[in-house]
Every structure is written in structure tokens, then in C-alpha cells.
Amino acid sequence: MLKRTLFITLLMFTFLFSAVVFAETKSNLPKELSAESKECIACHSSETNGIYQQWGKSKHYRANVGCYECHEAQKGDADAFEHNGHLISVIVSPKDCAKCHAREVDEFVNSHHSKAGRIMGSLDNVLADLAEGNRGFKTEAFPNGVSAAAVNGCWQCHGTTVKVLKGGKLDPVTWPNTGMGRGNPDGSEGSCSACHYRHEFSVEQVRQPETCGKCHMGPDHPQIEIYKESKHGILFEANRDKLNLSSSKWVVGEDYTAAPTCATCHMSATKDMPVTHNVGLRIKYNNRPPQVTLANNTDLKWGLASGKITGDMRRQNMINVCKACHNINFINGFYTQYEGELQLYSEKFAIPGEALNNKATEVLKAVNGPAYAQFSQKIDYTWFEIWHHEGRRARHGASMMAPDYTQWHGNYEVAKHWYGEYIPELREVVEIGKKHGGDAAKKAAELDKLINDTLNSPNHQWSLGKEDPSAHADRMKFKKEYEDRYKK
């Protein structure tokens, strides 16, 4: 009897929890389509029929939420303009979406995702502005010009601050733009349509890995390529039709078990965790910067409430997802392997590499004085690619179980460019500094010592013919066992 009572209690709790998490708030929904939206439809059903049809397939349509409910503007709004007797704006910002989706927007605007536009002061944007671009792209809002490389590249994923011209018109340098961290005229950050493509806003579409792959791809953060190589990605392709992607609830381990997508692990519901639009709350480590760091450190720096969610708490959140398909021994083993890769990268390459780069930069600045410019010499690109491209690939590959990316696109590339390019280029900087004399020579001597100290450390001494004898003996023993096992 006690077991039956406990079972019923648990069943009732599960039902109530599901109702709280997944029920749609309907109290504020219109009972019918507004007169204003009907006016919009009368014209747009023929003028922009594709948009009209997309909206017609959406839940917005069934909820009587039309064009005007989203695009309505108020007098005084920076981007408001009069259109056929109504005041509207082109951009629908997170603040607009919050009228109905308050919880989702609150999670999103307090996430790392919505701050993606803050890349504008980073090395990435320096490259796009200077090394790759010029100031030839001139518009009314940018009379002095801006780099077309930044506008068409960086800003389209990361977002930019939208500039509004007279009459509510949007400057073409900054619009169209659905970058994740777009700065909107109403002061909000972010773009919901970065993931939820207009005007259907399909949950099936947003759960597809390709949605994330629009930005999370390429040489420096190839998550979509890594995912496709992993067993998770292979299973997704084999079982796409079994994943129930259009389900409103979509709980892993309950509504589907065949494979996870990006959304499964980073956003979607588990049996005891709700959906979240803060994609960082299940990620312990930030693999983006040169040095491995905890993901919540950036949130703390930006003053976000999610900074209080520690790395270990985020790891436990991800483990909660993993447990839908894997046992705890498998999960713990994975984390042990992943963290071993992080430790290797950090100790062998990242920590000494950044110290060497900083000292080499001091030498070059002393040599060139005011003429020094970052990314005007090869060594800048060599170090940048070691951590920004290859080091990230090794870390991301390990985090998502894609061994080829960890090894041949990651660790191998790091080692090849470290010993084959970076160290020789650092030695060239030493010679340049010594020849220049003065303060440059002093700093060059410091760099020379740092290079030698680094190479004579246990991680690199093998490259000087000084491999630890016991380690060498073990490696030769393993080599002989391998040869004996496979000799014909």
C-alpha cells in the first residue's frame, strides 16, 4: 500500500511539474485576430505571399498573433515609422517578444549568447577591420567608412548595433542583421530570429543541428562539423525521422531516444530539467580563449545573474542530460578524458605560448616603436591560429567526442605549428631585438631565456634530444610490442 501511495504521489508531482514547465500561457492571447493585423494580411498575402504562408503555418497564427502584435511601435521609438496609417517598426527585438515570452527572453538576455555583439573590441574584429578590410564601405550612418569584411562576416553571426536614420529607416551597413548579439534600437541586446527563423518560428526547424551550424562552424569553432563526425551526429542522420522534432514537449529519454541534437544537450528539457534559453548553463568550460577557463567567469565579468551558476553546477546540469542515454560510469569516464585534454593543451602549449607571445610583442614594440602594428608580421598569425583555430578545435573536438578533430585538426596542428613555425619565429624575434640594441636587446635576452626555459621543460625537452630516459624506454617497449603483434 505504501509503495502504491508513493507511486501515485510521484506521478502527480511529475504531472504538475510537466504542466508548469510545458503549459502555454493563454490568458493574454487574443480571442481573434486584431483589426490591424487583418489590414496587414489584406495586403501582404499578395505582396509578400511567402511571409504570409510562413505565418499561416505558425503557432502565432493559431494563437491570433499577427503582424501588428509583433511589429507595433510606440510614438518616440527610435525606429518607428508610419505605414498605411499605423506606427510600426521593422525590427522585432527580444523586448517585443517578451510581451508573450517573458521567461524565455529573460533567460536569453542574461546569457552569453545575447552578448555575442560584444566581439567588436576583440582580436577577431581587429582582423576584419584592418588586416582583412578597409574603410571603403560608406553610408549615411558611416560617412567615414567601415569594413565590408566585418559587416558581411563577423557582424552577421555576432550582431551589430543597428543604426536608425531619419524616418525610421535602417542603415544598410547594420540591416539586415540577425546576429545573435545584435544591438537593437530599443536598447535591448540579441535577436530571437537568429535561431527562430521568421515567420513560421518552427520548433522542428530550431532543433535541427544546422540551425546552430550557421554560426558554429569553420576553422575556429567547427561544432557542426565535429557533431557530424561524432556518434551523436551519425545517429541523428540515421534516425532523423524518429526524433519527434515537432513535439511541443520533447523530453529526451521520453519523447525520443535515438540521438541528441545541439538543442538536446544545451537547451531542451530532460525528465527533471526544464527548457532553458541560456545556452551556457550546461557548459562548465569556456574553450574559446587562449587559456582554458570556467564558463561562468565571463558571466561574472558582465554582471549576469547566471555567473552564480558555478562550473560544477553547470557540469551537473549536462550530466543530467547525458543520463537520459548513458550510465554514470560512462559519463564520468568521458569527463575524465575531456579534462585530461584540457590540462594537456593548457600546460604544454597555452600557458607557455601566451607568455612567449607577450614577451615577443614587447620586443617588437621596442624595435618598431609607434610603427608597431598587430597582425602586420607572421608571428602574430602563427600564435593566433595555434590557440584561436587549432587549440580550440582540439578542445571542442574532445568536448563533443570527435576524435579526428581532436587529433588531426587539433593537437597535431598545434604541435606542427608550435615546433615548425612558432619557435623558429620567436628565435627570429630574438635576433631582431639583439641587432636593434638598447631596450629591445634587453627584452630579446629575456625572450631568449624564456624560449630556452620552455623547451627544456618536461613537456618540450624531447625536441632538444633530452627525452626522459624512462619515458623513452616505455615508448620503445610499446613500439616493439606493436611491431611484434603485427609483424607478418
C-alpha positions in Angstrom: 0.0 0.0 0.0 2.9 2.4 0.9 4.6 1.7 -2.5 1.3 2.4 -4.3 0.8 5.7 -2.4 4.4 6.8 -3.2 4.0 5.9 -6.8 0.8 7.9 -7.1 2.4 10.9 -5.3 5.4 10.8 -7.7 3.1 10.5 -10.7 1.1 13.6 -9.5 4.3 15.5 -8.9 5.6 14.6 -12.4 2.3 15.7 -14.0 2.3 19.0 -12.1 6.0 19.7 -12.9 5.3 19.0 -16.6 2.3 21.3 -16.5 4.4 24.1 -15.0 7.2 23.7 -17.5 5.4 23.0 -20.7 2.0 24.6 -20.5 1.4 27.6 -22.7 0.1 30.7 -21.1 -3.1 31.5 -22.8 -4.7 34.1 -20.6 -3.4 37.0 -22.5 -3.9 35.6 -26.0 -6.3 37.5 -28.3 -9.7 35.8 -28.9 -9.5 36.8 -32.5 -7.1 38.4 -35.0 -6.9 42.1 -34.5 -8.3 44.6 -37.0 -4.8 46.0 -37.6 -3.4 42.6 -38.4 -6.3 41.9 -40.7 -5.3 45.0 -42.6 -1.7 43.9 -42.9 -2.8 40.5 -44.2 -5.1 42.0 -46.8 -2.1 43.5 -48.5 0.8 41.2 -47.5 -1.0 38.0 -48.5 -0.4 39.1 -52.1 2.6 41.4 -51.8 4.8 39.1 -49.7 2.9 35.8 -50.0 5.9 33.7 -48.8 5.9 35.6 -45.4 2.1 35.2 -45.2 2.2 31.5 -45.8 5.0 31.0 -43.3 3.0 32.9 -40.7 0.0 30.7 -41.6 1.9 27.6 -40.6 3.0 29.0 -37.3 1.6 28.8 -33.7 1.3 32.5 -33.8 -1.4 32.1 -36.5 -3.4 29.7 -34.4 -3.0 32.0 -31.3 -4.3 35.0 -33.2 -1.0 36.8 -33.0 -0.5 38.6 -36.3 1.8 41.1 -38.0 0.7 44.1 -35.9 1.1 42.4 -32.5 4.8 41.9 -33.2 5.6 45.0 -35.3 3.6 47.6 -33.5 5.7 50.6 -32.4 5.1 53.4 -30.0 5.5 57.1 -30.6 9.0 58.0 -29.6 10.5 54.7 -30.6 13.8 55.3 -32.4 12.9 53.0 -35.4 9.2 53.8 -35.6 7.7 54.9 -38.9 4.2 55.4 -40.2 2.9 52.8 -42.6 -0.6 52.9 -44.0 -1.9 54.7 -41.0 -0.1 52.6 -38.4 3.1 53.2 -36.4 5.3 50.2 -36.9 9.0 49.1 -36.7 10.8 46.6 -38.9 12.9 45.0 -36.1 11.2 42.7 -33.6 13.5 42.7 -30.6 13.7 40.5 -27.6 11.9 43.2 -25.7 9.0 42.8 -28.2 9.0 39.1 -27.9 8.9 39.4 -24.1 5.3 40.6 -24.2 4.4 37.0 -24.6 7.6 35.0 -23.9 8.9 36.7 -20.8 10.7 33.7 -19.2 12.4 32.8 -22.5 13.6 36.3 -23.1 14.8 36.8 -19.6 16.9 33.6 -19.9 18.2 34.7 -23.3 19.2 38.3 -22.5 21.0 37.1 -19.4 23.0 34.5 -21.4 26.4 34.6 -23.1 24.6 34.2 -26.4 22.9 37.6 -26.3 26.2 39.3 -25.6 27.8 38.0 -28.8 27.8 41.5 -30.2 30.5 42.5 -27.7 33.0 40.9 -30.0 33.5 44.4 -31.6 36.6 45.1 -29.4 38.1 41.6 -29.9 41.1 40.5 -32.0 38.6 38.9 -34.4 37.1 42.2 -35.3 40.5 43.9 -35.4 41.4 41.5 -38.2 38.2 42.2 -40.0 38.6 45.9 -39.7 42.3 46.3 -40.5 44.0 43.2 -41.9 41.1 42.0 -44.0 39.2 45.2 -44.7 39.3 48.9 -45.2 37.0 51.9 -44.7 35.6 51.9 -48.2 32.0 50.9 -47.3 30.4 54.3 -46.7 26.7 55.0 -45.9 24.8 57.8 -44.2 25.4 56.4 -40.7 29.0 55.6 -41.5 30.3 58.6 -43.6 33.9 57.8 -42.7 33.5 54.2 -43.8 33.5 50.8 -42.3 35.0 47.4 -43.3 32.7 45.3 -45.6 34.6 42.3 -44.2 33.3 42.9 -40.7 29.8 43.8 -42.0 29.4 40.6 -44.1 31.3 38.3 -41.8 31.7 38.9 -38.1 28.5 41.0 -37.7 26.2 38.6 -39.3 26.7 36.0 -36.6 27.7 38.1 -33.7 25.4 41.0 -34.4 26.0 44.8 -34.5 24.4 47.9 -33.2 21.6 48.8 -35.7 21.7 52.4 -36.8 18.4 54.2 -37.4 18.2 57.0 -40.0 15.6 59.8 -40.3 12.1 58.5 -40.6 12.8 55.1 -39.0 14.8 53.8 -42.0 17.6 51.4 -41.0 21.2 52.0 -42.3 22.2 49.2 -44.8 25.5 48.6 -43.0 23.6 47.4 -40.0 20.5 46.0 -41.6 19.6 43.3 -42.5 21.2 41.6 -39.5 20.0 38.7 -37.3 23.3 38.3 -35.4 22.8 36.7 -32.0 24.0 39.7 -30.0 22.5 42.4 -32.2 22.2 45.8 -30.5 18.6 46.9 -31.1 17.2 50.5 -31.4 15.1 49.9 -28.2 18.3 49.3 -26.2 17.9 45.5 -25.9 20.6 43.0 -26.9 20.0 40.0 -29.0 17.9 38.6 -31.9 15.4 35.8 -31.3 15.2 35.3 -35.1 18.9 34.3 -35.1 17.6 30.8 -34.3 13.8 31.0 -34.7 13.5 31.8 -38.4 10.7 34.1 -39.4 7.8 33.9 -39.9 6.9 30.3 -39.1 9.1 30.0 -35.9 9.1 26.3 -36.2 10.3 24.2 -33.2 11.3 21.5 -35.6 13.5 23.9 -37.5 15.1 25.3 -34.5 16.0 21.9 -33.1 17.9 21.0 -36.3 21.7 20.9 -35.8 22.1 23.0 -39.0 20.4 25.9 -37.2 23.3 26.2 -34.8 25.8 25.4 -37.6 25.0 28.7 -39.3 27.5 30.3 -36.9 29.1 27.4 -35.0 31.3 26.1 -37.9 34.5 26.8 -39.7 38.2 26.7 -38.7 38.0 28.3 -35.3 34.8 26.7 -33.8 33.7 23.8 -36.0 31.0 22.5 -33.7 28.7 21.4 -36.6 31.5 19.6 -38.3 32.5 18.0 -35.0 28.9 17.0 -34.3 28.5 15.3 -37.7 31.7 13.3 -37.1 30.7 12.2 -33.7 28.4 9.2 -32.9 25.7 11.6 -31.9 25.7 13.2 -35.3 25.9 9.9 -37.1 22.9 8.6 -35.1 21.0 11.8 -35.8 21.4 11.4 -39.6 20.3 7.7 -39.4 17.3 8.4 -37.1 16.2 11.9 -38.1 12.6 10.6 -38.7 12.4 9.0 -35.3 13.2 12.1 -33.2 9.7 13.6 -32.9 11.2 17.0 -33.6 7.8 18.7 -33.9 6.7 17.7 -30.4 5.8 20.6 -28.1 7.2 18.8 -25.1 10.2 17.0 -26.5 11.8 15.5 -23.4 14.9 13.4 -24.1 14.6 9.8 -22.9 10.8 10.2 -23.0 9.7 11.6 -26.4 12.9 10.5 -28.2 15.9 8.3 -27.5 17.6 7.7 -30.9 20.0 10.6 -30.9 20.6 14.1 -29.4 20.9 17.4 -31.3 22.6 20.5 -30.2 19.4 21.7 -28.6 19.0 18.5 -26.7 22.2 18.9 -24.8 22.3 22.7 -24.4 18.7 23.9 -24.2 15.9 21.3 -24.3 14.1 19.6 -21.4 15.0 16.4 -19.6 12.7 14.5 -17.3 13.7 16.8 -14.4 15.1 19.9 -16.0 13.0 22.5 -18.0 13.9 24.1 -21.3 16.4 26.9 -21.0 17.3 29.7 -23.4 20.5 30.3 -21.5 22.7 28.0 -23.5 25.7 28.3 -21.2 24.1 26.8 -18.1 25.2 23.3 -19.1 28.8 24.2 -20.1 31.5 24.0 -17.5 34.5 25.2 -19.5 34.9 28.1 -21.9 37.0 26.7 -24.8 37.1 30.0 -26.7 40.0 32.0 -25.1 43.8 31.1 -25.3 43.6 29.8 -21.7 41.0 27.3 -20.5 38.6 29.0 -18.1 35.3 28.3 -16.4 32.3 29.4 -18.4 30.7 31.3 -15.6 33.7 33.6 -15.3 32.6 35.7 -18.3 29.0 35.9 -16.9 30.5 37.2 -13.6 32.6 39.8 -15.6 29.5 41.0 -17.4 27.5 41.2 -14.2 25.0 38.5 -15.2 23.0 36.6 -12.6 24.0 33.3 -14.3 27.5 34.0 -13.1 26.4 32.5 -9.8 25.8 29.1 -11.5 29.3 27.6 -10.9 31.2 25.4 -13.3 30.5 22.3 -11.2 26.8 23.2 -11.2 26.8 23.5 -15.0 28.6 20.2 -15.3 25.9 18.6 -13.2 23.3 20.1 -15.5 24.9 18.5 -18.5 25.3 15.2 -16.7 21.5 15.3 -16.2 21.1 15.4 -19.9 23.7 12.6 -20.5 21.9 10.3 -18.0 19.0 10.1 -20.4 21.1 7.8 -22.6 24.3 6.9 -20.7 25.2 5.4 -17.3 27.2 7.4 -14.8 30.4 5.4 -15.2 30.4 6.2 -18.9 29.7 9.9 -18.2 32.4 10.2 -15.6 34.9 8.5 -17.9 34.1 10.9 -20.7 34.7 13.9 -18.4 37.9 12.5 -17.2 39.2 12.1 -20.8 38.0 15.6 -21.8 39.5 17.3 -18.8 42.8 15.4 -19.5 42.9 17.0 -23.0 42.2 20.4 -21.5 45.0 20.0 -19.0 47.4 18.8 -21.7 46.6 21.8 -24.0 46.9 24.3 -21.2 50.1 23.1 -19.6 52.0 22.2 -22.7 51.0 25.0 -25.1 48.6 27.6 -23.9 50.4 28.8 -20.7 53.9 29.0 -22.1 52.7 30.0 -25.6 50.9 33.1 -24.3 53.9 34.1 -22.1 56.2 33.8 -25.1 53.8 35.8 -27.3 53.6 38.6 -24.7 57.4 38.8 -24.4 57.9 38.7 -28.2 55.4 41.5 -28.5 57.4 43.6 -26.1 60.5 43.1 -28.2 58.7 44.0 -31.5 57.2 47.1 -29.9 60.6 48.2 -28.6 62.1 47.7 -32.1 59.3 49.3 -34.1 58.1 52.0 -31.7 55.0 53.8 -33.0 55.2 51.8 -36.2 54.3 48.6 -34.5 51.0 47.1 -35.6 49.5 43.9 -34.5 49.0 41.3 -37.3 51.5 43.1 -39.6 54.0 40.2 -39.0 53.7 36.5 -39.5 54.3 35.5 -35.9 51.1 37.2 -34.8 49.1 34.9 -37.2 51.1 31.8 -36.1 50.2 32.2 -32.4 46.7 33.4 -33.1 45.9 30.3 -35.2 47.6 28.0 -32.6 45.1 29.0 -29.9 42.2 30.5 -31.9 41.9 27.8 -34.5 43.9 24.6 -33.7 43.7 24.8 -29.9 40.0 25.4 -30.0 39.5 22.5 -32.4 41.3 20.1 -30.1 39.3 21.3 -27.1 35.9 21.4 -28.9 36.6 18.0 -30.5 37.2 16.4 -27.1 34.2 18.1 -25.6 31.9 16.6 -28.3 33.7 13.2 -28.8 35.0 13.7 -32.3 38.5 12.1 -32.2 39.7 13.2 -35.7 39.1 16.8 -34.9 40.8 16.4 -31.5 43.8 14.8 -33.1 44.5 15.7 -36.8 42.6 19.1 -36.9 43.6 19.9 -33.3 46.6 18.5 -31.4 48.6 17.7 -34.5 48.2 21.1 -36.0 49.1 22.8 -32.6 52.3 20.7 -32.4 53.3 21.1 -36.0 53.0 24.9 -35.9 54.5 25.2 -32.4 57.8 23.4 -33.3 57.8 24.1 -37.1 56.8 27.8 -37.1 56.3 29.4 -33.7 59.6 28.6 -32.0 61.7 29.4 -35.1 59.8 32.7 -35.5 60.4 33.5 -31.8 64.1 33.0 -32.3 64.0 35.4 -35.3 62.4 38.0 -33.0 65.3 37.5 -30.5 67.8 38.2 -33.3 65.9 41.3 -34.4 65.9 42.6 -30.9 69.6 41.9 -30.3 70.6 43.7 -33.5 68.4 46.7 -32.7 70.1 47.2 -29.3 69.0 49.1 -26.3 65.8 48.2 -24.6 64.9 45.9 -27.5 68.1 43.9 -26.9 67.3 43.6 -23.2 63.8 42.3 -23.9 65.2 40.0 -26.6 67.5 38.4 -24.0 64.5 37.8 -21.7 62.6 36.2 -24.6 65.6 34.0 -25.4 65.8 32.8 -21.8 62.1 32.1 -21.8 62.3 30.1 -25.0 65.1 28.0 -23.6 63.4 27.5 -20.3 60.2 26.4 -22.1 62.0 24.0 -24.4 64.0 22.5 -21.5 60.8 21.8 -19.5 59.5 18.2 -19.3 56.8 18.9 -21.9 59.3 20.1 -24.6 62.7 18.7 -23.8 62.3 15.8 -26.2 62.6 18.3 -29.0 66.2 19.1 -27.9 67.1 15.4 -27.8 66.6 15.3 -24.0 63.6 13.0 -23.6 63.3 11.5 -20.2 65.1 8.1 -20.3 62.3 6.2 -18.5 59.7 7.7 -20.8 61.8 6.8 -23.8 62.2 3.3 -22.6 58.5 2.9 -22.1 57.8 4.2 -25.6 60.4 1.9 -27.2 58.9 -1.1 -25.3 55.4 -0.2 -26.6 56.8 0.2 -30.1 58.4 -3.2 -30.1 55.2 -4.8 -28.7 53.3 -3.2 -31.5 55.7 -4.4 -34.1 55.8 -7.9 -32.7 52.0 -8.1 -32.7 51.6 -7.0 -36.3 54.7 -8.5 -38.0 53.9 -10.9 -40.8 
